[in-house]
Amino acid sequence: MECFWSDLSKHPQCPHGPTLLFGTHENGKLEKFYVCAACRERKMCKFYLKEGEKLTKHQAAKWEQERKQFMSRYHHRQLYVRFNDIMSVPPESRCYCYTCEQLISKTEKDVMNKHKNHDIREGLTDYQIRHPTEILKPLENSRQEAQYFFTKQSTEDIANILVKLGAKQILCIGTPKIHEYILENHEDTMSTLLLDFDGRFHNFFGPLNYCWYNLLNNHFFNETAVHVFKDFLMQGGGKGTYLVCDPPFGSRVEPMSWTIKRISDLHKKWNNIEDEENCLRIMFIFPYFMESIMKQKSNPPGVQGGLKDLKMTDYKVSYDNHPLFITDSNATKSPSPIRIFTNVPLNLVELPKSNGYRYCKKCQKWVAKENKHCKKCQECTSKNGLTYKHCDICKRCVKPYWKHCVTCKRCVVTKHLCGQKPKVTGKCLKCNEAGHTEKECDTSEEIHAVAETKKIKKRKASDEKEVINNVKKKKVNDSRESGEEKKEPIIKNIKKAAKRSEKKGTKRKVITEFKVKASKKSQLLKMHKKIKKLQNKPNGVVSRKKRTKKQQT
């Protein structure tokens, strides 16, 4: 089953406020529907409406009547007046009727006979009336509003953490113990407002100290309470405001994360806050084994804020009326699994030294005494309250009672059946596919392979693009050059032609001159040869002259 973030103002309403949008996969199709935000069982609130459908007039009138009937259970102002009247009488005359869920006087019980055979507690002291969690019976319906109260030690420790952080305004959602402690011990330096689904607190706190509220849909049952809430968040310009929330552990993280983010956004908006230093500080109390669920399922993909950004501290929260959530108790071998998740830097969250908590300089945070720093993991790895041990094969720290199984190829409980995998009804937190868990998911390798192929394809595509771009550039340049040539004046072309012709002419002249000179040389050589021949002949003219000269001698 999936739970979706959406605009709650557009959702149909049941007596407990706006409904939530869920979805289930049936025959390969996702079917969405609206159901009650407060009740996790249809028997308690039968509201059901498929997405896209509308309530008929008869159905709408019926649900409106049920809503008014549910709201008529408490009249806050009248009950607060009664509270002051009860406080004015002696303690022995003060009573609380568990059947009627209201404070009464002894005269109402005895004389008027209004509460015959009712479950009544008499003789309420000032302390008990100022601390209603001391006299109220915790609600035990795990399908709606199971109620567990902090131990005295945990209450004091959480309050001291807030004091050291310099908190000024404390918004207590489902934490009446913290609310009571602050009113008693820090009323001069801190202000507090309790938001709780338990309507019985109407009897003990005034309209400025308590609002009837549903965390899962951020719904105030009284319209005037919205103004009280806004005024509280705007105190001191919103600086030093902390939200301490102890939700029902069986509830979905998606709607709670939506509410926390919504309150944080309103705090920023109403106080015009832009820097992170003055944003709403959150302390969310939840089991340590829900850490991965909070980080991966609280918000839709890509949405920050809410529970997704919170970090877990080592502080173990204990409860009075829960056998499994008690630290150092004989009820269980392991300590309480409940932790504080916060957006406050962990080095600032100072945990009590008296309980064995210490500061780890390497991790820069306060850790439990059993949480040893692992040099290989380079962090304090323990989460369940026991000292973890490092597995060199798995390359991580594991619980002390786990051993590495060669067959399963991982660290598991010593006594286990190899090869057996638990049935997975939900979806993988990595790939959002059904049939396997996050640890068994192979999408990381597939994604890596796909990423590599994408890179290669991108390179090829980029190379092809470069070639195409170069060709285009050449074409563009050629077209530009041709265009420029067309635009050139005709005189330039004529000059080029003239230069070419001149070059050709000079070449021709040189060739002709060379030919003339060569021909002249050849003629002279011929003449010289002929003369030599004539000189060598006896009957020539030259020989006659020689003869005449000889005769004269």
Helices and strands as residue ranges (DSSP letters): E 2-4, G 8-10, E 13-14, E 17-18, E 20-26, E 29-35, E 48-50, H 57-71, H 76-87, G 91-93, E 94-97, E 102-105, H 106-110, E 120-122, H 126-130, G 132-134, H 152-164, E 169-173, H 176-185, E 191-196, G 199-203, E 210-214, G 215-217, E 219-220, H 223-233, G 235-238, E 241-245, H 253-271, E 281-287, G 288-290, H 291-297, E 311-312, E 338-342, G 353-355, E 358-360, E 365-367, E 373-374, E 379-380, E 389-391, E 396-398, E 402-405, E 410-413, H 443-487, H 490-536, H 541-552
